Amino acid sequence: MAGDKNPFSAIVAKMIVTKEGKRLGFVRDVTFETKSGELISIVLKDPTPYTKNLNLERTSSNELLVPYSSIIAIGDFVIVSEEDLV
């Protein structure tokens, strides 16, 4: 994924699913390190009840965060590895 480049507008509002097909919600926003530009996490919009089974970090405003390191692929969906989330 290091060579792939997607503008922010290309991933916002995409559904986030695990590689097993479990739906987690949609991309609301991304967080990144301001000095390096490194992407840190994706902010979930409309999280599904399945997210309660996962140990996801939360923002100060109680929004769920999916670590960027768990992303396997970005296409029609954002596909994440569930093993990296629990």
VMD Tcl script that builds the backbone (N, CA, C; Angstrom):
set m [mol new atoms 258]
animate dup $m
set s [atomselect $m all]
$s set {name element resname resid chain x y z} {
  {N N MET 1 A 0.815 -1.192 0.000}
  {CA C MET 1 A 0.000 0.000 0.000}
  {C C MET 1 A 0.860 1.258 0.000}
  {N N ALA 2 A 2.138 1.135 0.265}
  {CA C ALA 2 A 2.996 2.305 0.355}
  {C C ALA 2 A 3.058 3.079 -0.951}
  {N N GLY 3 A 2.974 2.390 -2.093}
  {CA C GLY 3 A 3.070 3.061 -3.376}
  {C C GLY 3 A 1.749 3.637 -3.846}
  {N N ASP 4 A 0.649 3.175 -3.270}
  {CA C ASP 4 A -0.665 3.660 -3.679}
  {C C ASP 4 A -0.920 5.032 -3.090}
  {N N LYS 5 A -1.550 5.890 -3.891}
  {CA C LYS 5 A -1.900 7.216 -3.407}
  {C C LYS 5 A -3.372 7.452 -3.652}
  {N N ASN 6 A -4.095 7.776 -2.598}
  {CA C ASN 6 A -5.509 8.091 -2.684}
  {C C ASN 6 A -5.732 9.446 -2.040}
  {N N PRO 7 A -6.408 10.361 -2.738}
  {CA C PRO 7 A -6.735 11.620 -2.070}
  {C C PRO 7 A -7.747 11.363 -0.960}
  {N N PHE 8 A -7.770 12.262 -0.002}
  {CA C PHE 8 A -8.694 12.135 1.131}
  {C C PHE 8 A -10.124 11.942 0.642}
  {N N SER 9 A -10.524 12.701 -0.375}
  {CA C SER 9 A -11.898 12.622 -0.871}
  {C C SER 9 A -12.231 11.246 -1.445}
  {N N ALA 10 A -11.200 10.466 -1.814}
  {CA C ALA 10 A -11.436 9.140 -2.379}
  {C C ALA 10 A -11.749 8.101 -1.305}
  {N N ILE 11 A -11.385 8.357 -0.057}
  {CA C ILE 11 A -11.654 7.357 0.986}
  {C C ILE 11 A -12.738 7.783 1.968}
  {N N VAL 12 A -13.007 9.085 2.081}
  {CA C VAL 12 A -14.045 9.525 3.013}
  {C C VAL 12 A -15.387 8.943 2.568}
  {N N ALA 13 A -16.158 8.468 3.523}
  {CA C ALA 13 A -17.488 7.880 3.338}
  {C C ALA 13 A -17.455 6.445 2.813}
  {N N LYS 14 A -16.265 5.843 2.613}
  {CA C LYS 14 A -16.209 4.434 2.210}
  {C C LYS 14 A -16.526 3.554 3.405}
  {N N MET 15 A -17.153 2.419 3.129}
  {CA C MET 15 A -17.451 1.470 4.189}
  {C C MET 15 A -16.162 0.778 4.620}
  {N N ILE 16 A -16.016 0.565 5.925}
  {CA C ILE 16 A -14.883 -0.158 6.485}
  {C C ILE 16 A -15.365 -1.550 6.863}
  {N N VAL 17 A -14.681 -2.570 6.327}
  {CA C VAL 17 A -15.032 -3.957 6.619}
  {C C VAL 17 A -13.775 -4.724 7.000}
  {N N THR 18 A -13.961 -5.780 7.776}
  {CA C THR 18 A -12.831 -6.656 8.081}
  {C C THR 18 A -12.625 -7.590 6.895}
  {N N LYS 19 A -11.477 -8.238 6.834}
  {CA C LYS 19 A -11.235 -9.169 5.730}
  {C C LYS 19 A -12.173 -10.364 5.797}
  {N N GLU 20 A -12.807 -10.579 6.961}
  {CA C GLU 20 A -13.810 -11.635 7.113}
  {C C GLU 20 A -15.196 -11.167 6.678}
  {N N GLY 21 A -15.329 -9.887 6.330}
  {CA C GLY 21 A -16.601 -9.353 5.833}
  {C C GLY 21 A -17.476 -8.673 6.869}
  {N N LYS 22 A -16.985 -8.491 8.089}
  {CA C LYS 22 A -17.773 -7.803 9.130}
  {C C LYS 22 A -17.725 -6.296 8.892}
  {N N ARG 23 A -18.862 -5.659 8.891}
  {CA C ARG 23 A -18.940 -4.216 8.676}
  {C C ARG 23 A -18.676 -3.474 9.983}
  {N N LEU 24 A -17.851 -2.428 9.894}
  {CA C LEU 24 A -17.519 -1.639 11.079}
  {C C LEU 24 A -18.143 -0.254 11.050}
  {N N GLY 25 A -18.389 0.289 9.880}
  {CA C GLY 25 A -18.925 1.643 9.744}
  {C C GLY 25 A -18.339 2.292 8.504}
  {N N PHE 26 A -18.288 3.615 8.510}
  {CA C PHE 26 A -17.798 4.370 7.363}
  {C C PHE 26 A -16.659 5.301 7.783}
  {N N VAL 27 A -15.861 5.715 6.820}
  {CA C VAL 27 A -14.767 6.650 7.085}
  {C C VAL 27 A -15.350 8.046 7.255}
  {N N ARG 28 A -15.131 8.641 8.420}
  {CA C ARG 28 A -15.535 10.025 8.663}
  {C C ARG 28 A -14.367 10.976 8.414}
  {N N ASP 29 A -13.185 10.573 8.896}
  {CA C ASP 29 A -12.015 11.439 8.851}
  {C C ASP 29 A -10.775 10.582 9.059}
  {N N VAL 30 A -9.609 11.180 8.930}
  {CA C VAL 30 A -8.356 10.501 9.250}
  {C C VAL 30 A -7.572 11.372 10.213}
  {N N THR 31 A -6.753 10.738 11.041}
  {CA C THR 31 A -5.850 11.490 11.913}
  {C C THR 31 A -4.437 11.217 11.438}
  {N N PHE 32 A -3.580 12.220 11.575}
  {CA C PHE 32 A -2.209 12.075 11.104}
  {C C PHE 32 A -1.268 12.896 11.961}
  {N N GLU 33 A 0.006 12.524 11.910}
  {CA C GLU 33 A 1.065 13.247 12.607}
  {C C GLU 33 A 1.386 14.487 11.776}
  {N N THR 34 A 1.261 15.668 12.372}
  {CA C THR 34 A 1.421 16.904 11.609}
  {C C THR 34 A 2.841 17.134 11.113}
  {N N LYS 35 A 3.837 16.706 11.868}
  {CA C LYS 35 A 5.228 16.944 11.441}
  {C C LYS 35 A 5.640 16.039 10.296}
  {N N SER 36 A 5.291 14.753 10.377}
  {CA C SER 36 A 5.749 13.802 9.362}
  {C C SER 36 A 4.701 13.536 8.283}
  {N N GLY 37 A 3.435 13.800 8.586}
  {CA C GLY 37 A 2.361 13.491 7.645}
  {C C GLY 37 A 1.910 12.041 7.710}
  {N N GLU 38 A 2.489 11.276 8.644}
  {CA C GLU 38 A 2.145 9.859 8.784}
  {C C GLU 38 A 0.687 9.710 9.224}
  {N N LEU 39 A -0.052 8.841 8.519}
  {CA C LEU 39 A -1.430 8.570 8.892}
  {C C LEU 39 A -1.453 7.682 10.123}
  {N N ILE 40 A -2.301 8.035 11.074}
  {CA C ILE 40 A -2.350 7.302 12.336}
  {C C ILE 40 A -3.602 6.436 12.428}
  {N N SER 41 A -4.763 7.013 12.132}
  {CA C SER 41 A -5.998 6.247 12.261}
  {C C SER 41 A -7.110 6.840 11.409}
  {N N ILE 42 A -8.164 6.050 11.299}
  {CA C ILE 42 A -9.384 6.468 10.607}
  {C C ILE 42 A -10.462 6.652 11.668}
  {N N VAL 43 A -11.176 7.751 11.587}
  {CA C VAL 43 A -12.285 8.021 12.498}
  {C C VAL 43 A -13.538 7.382 11.903}
  {N N LEU 44 A -14.222 6.561 12.695}
  {CA C LEU 44 A -15.422 5.857 12.237}
  {C C LEU 44 A -16.654 6.737 12.289}
  {N N LYS 45 A -17.468 6.622 11.259}
  {CA C LYS 45 A -18.786 7.272 11.211}
  {C C LYS 45 A -19.817 6.141 11.223}
  {N N ASP 46 A -20.874 6.315 11.976}
  {CA C ASP 46 A -21.947 5.316 12.069}
  {C C ASP 46 A -21.426 3.917 12.392}
  {N N PRO 47 A -20.711 3.763 13.522}
  {CA C PRO 47 A -20.174 2.435 13.856}
  {C C PRO 47 A -21.292 1.408 14.037}
  {N N THR 48 A -21.025 0.195 13.596}
  {CA C THR 48 A -21.997 -0.893 13.735}
  {C C THR 48 A -21.893 -1.493 15.136}
  {N N PRO 49 A -22.901 -2.252 15.554}
  {CA C PRO 49 A -22.831 -2.902 16.870}
  {C C PRO 49 A -21.624 -3.840 17.002}
  {N N TYR 50 A -21.116 -4.364 15.895}
  {CA C TYR 50 A -19.968 -5.281 15.943}
  {C C TYR 50 A -18.728 -4.611 16.536}
  {N N THR 51 A -18.618 -3.302 16.416}
  {CA C THR 51 A -17.440 -2.598 16.934}
  {C C THR 51 A -17.325 -2.722 18.451}
  {N N LYS 52 A -18.419 -3.060 19.129}
  {CA C LYS 52 A -18.365 -3.234 20.588}
  {C C LYS 52 A -17.506 -4.439 20.963}
  {N N ASN 53 A -17.333 -5.393 20.024}
  {CA C ASN 53 A -16.517 -6.587 20.261}
  {C C ASN 53 A -15.026 -6.296 20.112}
  {N N LEU 54 A -14.695 -5.117 19.628}
  {CA C LEU 54 A -13.307 -4.772 19.331}
  {C C LEU 54 A -12.762 -3.793 20.360}
  {N N ASN 55 A -11.474 -3.805 20.531}
  {CA C ASN 55 A -10.816 -2.911 21.482}
  {C C ASN 55 A -10.288 -1.684 20.724}
  {N N LEU 56 A -11.215 -0.825 20.289}
  {CA C LEU 56 A -10.836 0.347 19.506}
  {C C LEU 56 A -10.613 1.552 20.404}
  {N N GLU 57 A -9.619 2.337 20.044}
  {CA C GLU 57 A -9.339 3.578 20.753}
  {C C GLU 57 A -10.460 4.583 20.467}
  {N N ARG 58 A -10.596 5.577 21.344}
  {CA C ARG 58 A -11.617 6.613 21.152}
  {C C ARG 58 A -10.978 7.989 21.204}
  {N N THR 59 A -11.619 8.934 20.505}
  {CA C THR 59 A -11.175 10.323 20.559}
  {C C THR 59 A -11.729 10.959 21.829}
  {N N SER 60 A -11.334 12.185 22.090}
  {CA C SER 60 A -11.863 12.895 23.263}
  {C C SER 60 A -13.368 13.133 23.141}
  {N N SER 61 A -13.880 13.138 21.911}
  {CA C SER 61 A -15.321 13.303 21.714}
  {C C SER 61 A -16.019 11.950 21.539}
  {N N ASN 62 A -15.351 10.870 21.978}
  {CA C ASN 62 A -15.899 9.517 22.031}
  {C C ASN 62 A -16.120 8.867 20.664}
  {N N GLU 63 A -15.437 9.342 19.622}
  {CA C GLU 63 A -15.524 8.698 18.321}
  {C C GLU 63 A -14.523 7.546 18.273}
  {N N LEU 64 A -14.887 6.459 17.590}
  {CA C LEU 64 A -14.020 5.292 17.496}
  {C C LEU 64 A -12.943 5.496 16.436}
  {N N LEU 65 A -11.745 4.954 16.725}
  {CA C LEU 65 A -10.611 5.071 15.820}
  {C C LEU 65 A -10.152 3.689 15.369}
  {N N VAL 66 A -9.933 3.536 14.071}
  {CA C VAL 66 A -9.378 2.314 13.502}
  {C C VAL 66 A -7.931 2.619 13.150}
  {N N PRO 67 A -6.966 1.884 13.713}
  {CA C PRO 67 A -5.558 2.183 13.420}
  {C C PRO 67 A -5.248 2.005 11.935}
  {N N TYR 68 A -4.528 2.958 11.382}
  {CA C TYR 68 A -4.180 2.900 9.964}
  {C C TYR 68 A -3.330 1.677 9.646}
  {N N SER 69 A -2.555 1.210 10.617}
  {CA C SER 69 A -1.698 0.034 10.408}
  {C C SER 69 A -2.509 -1.237 10.174}
  {N N SER 70 A -3.796 -1.244 10.506}
  {CA C SER 70 A -4.624 -2.434 10.306}
  {C C SER 70 A -5.222 -2.505 8.901}
  {N N ILE 71 A -5.038 -1.451 8.092}
  {CA C ILE 71 A -5.618 -1.429 6.744}
  {C C ILE 71 A -4.843 -2.367 5.826}
  {N N ILE 72 A -5.582 -3.232 5.152}
  {CA C ILE 72 A -5.004 -4.168 4.193}
  {C C ILE 72 A -5.110 -3.599 2.781}
  {N N ALA 73 A -6.272 -3.032 2.445}
  {CA C ALA 73 A -6.498 -2.529 1.093}
  {C C ALA 73 A -7.565 -1.444 1.113}
  {N N ILE 74 A -7.482 -0.564 0.109}
  {CA C ILE 74 A -8.505 0.456 -0.097}
  {C C ILE 74 A -8.951 0.345 -1.546}
  {N N GLY 75 A -10.229 0.055 -1.733}
  {CA C GLY 75 A -10.825 -0.052 -3.057}
  {C C GLY 75 A -12.245 0.448 -2.952}
  {N N ASP 76 A -13.204 -0.413 -3.298}
  {CA C ASP 76 A -14.607 -0.051 -3.086}
  {C C ASP 76 A -14.903 0.061 -1.593}
  {N N PHE 77 A -14.155 -0.678 -0.792}
  {CA C PHE 77 A -14.249 -0.666 0.664}
  {C C PHE 77 A -12.856 -0.420 1.234}
  {N N VAL 78 A -12.807 -0.045 2.514}
  {CA C VAL 78 A -11.547 -0.038 3.249}
  {C C VAL 78 A -11.529 -1.357 4.012}
  {N N ILE 79 A -10.574 -2.212 3.689}
  {CA C ILE 79 A -10.511 -3.545 4.292}
  {C C ILE 79 A -9.430 -3.556 5.358}
  {N N VAL 80 A -9.814 -4.003 6.566}
  {CA C VAL 80 A -8.885 -4.025 7.687}
  {C C VAL 80 A -8.736 -5.446 8.222}
  {N N SER 81 A -7.617 -5.687 8.883}
  {CA C SER 81 A -7.353 -6.964 9.526}
  {C C SER 81 A -7.923 -6.918 10.944}
  {N N GLU 82 A -8.882 -7.774 11.199}
  {CA C GLU 82 A -9.501 -7.785 12.533}
  {C C GLU 82 A -8.518 -8.186 13.616}
  {N N GLU 83 A -7.530 -9.021 13.284}
  {CA C GLU 83 A -6.531 -9.435 14.262}
  {C C GLU 83 A -5.763 -8.226 14.814}
  {N N ASP 84 A -5.617 -7.182 14.016}
  {CA C ASP 84 A -4.920 -5.988 14.459}
  {C C ASP 84 A -5.795 -5.054 15.290}
  {N N LEU 85 A -7.078 -5.398 15.431}
  {CA C LEU 85 A -8.011 -4.534 16.147}
  {C C LEU 85 A -8.348 -5.047 17.536}
  {N N VAL 86 A -8.145 -6.327 17.806}
  {CA C VAL 86 A -8.549 -6.886 19.114}
  {C C VAL 86 A -7.399 -6.984 20.060}
}
mol reanalyze $m
mol bondsrecalc $m
mol representation Tube
mol addrep $m
